[in-house]
């Protein structure tokens, strides 16, 4: 079997790990299709013909270096974790699967056509989740909606927002039925996002729209203005009874997150001190909630609601700096080799930086999907340079 024939299975992994299709179809979750699919891909990859695969080692790329740094720090954080069992379980039950997902994704994707297929797979994930949110929504507080057990309303909003630039830049160059598919998925996503009531998602969406407009330049100002007005119009129409909540993004003085002990600002103030107190290996990978609970007596033990504080508390200063560094490197590399995939990666990172300020997404599958996509793109670009130089 060739690697080329495994690409469709990688798309299936994206649908499972990012799109969570096993949670959208009744009875599918009981079949453990995630484990079955990843084991199948791994076995087929081991015995696949790898002659066409780029020969450069992974660790010459910053994305791979980052993953290695985080993996090493995660292991080193376990002995000193505030909850050793939790950190051990997180690494071996969750993070190891995340690493395998990215590894298989990067090693199988070695052509531009593969990147197109995997991005269409991400778009299909966004479509499946959006349709589920409309047809059979998971209603959370005050009528806010989500689509799966994995994603709450805020997670769901950021996922759709980060998928939008990938779909938009593909849509610009596609034709026929795929162009219509991408347009329909974008419009449906824009309809669903305001119904989540996520203020962080709203800010991330604004960042995406502004980034796209700026990248288009003033020559295409009127086209960009049409896009911005369209997005704003759909957002306003779809928001419905969530509009009042979304508009409170500019009114922070009386907001729960600003004033309450369990609010995000108070959590950030308490836990950010722990980054300095445990600078080397943090408080333990996957153990943020326990670490946060030890900062106060009584009350709720809370998640970070901030990807950067999360990784800083769990893995220390090196983990935080590495996280910031790899985001910056992904943006720089995308700008260095501009095309529809690079544009999608770059703008999605802007959405992550904004939306990630309000969510615990340091180890999210979607963030690691973009790490894998960026790394695969770098390998393909490097292989093309090597081939051109030796021709």
Secondary structure, DSSP 8 states (H G I E B T S, - for coil): -BGGGGHHHHHHHHHHHTS-HHHHSTTSGGGTHHHHHHHHHHHHHHTSB-TTS--S-GGGSHHHHHHHHHHHHHHHHHTT-TTHHHHHHIIIIIIHHHHHHHHHHHHH--SHHHHHHHHHHHHHHHHHHHHHHHHS-EE-GGG-EESSSS--HHHHHHHHHHHHHHHHHHHHH--HHHHHHHHHHHHHHHHHHGGGT-HHHHHHHHHHHHHHHHHH-GGGHHHHHHHHHHHHHHHHHHHGGGHHHHHGGG--TT-HHHHSTTSHHHHHHHHHHHHHHTTTTTT-TT-HHHHHHTTSSSS-----S-HHHHHHHHHHHHHHHHHHHHHHHHHHHHHHT-SHHHHHHHHHHHHHHHHTTSS--TT-HHHHHHHHHHHHHHHHHHHHHHHHHH-
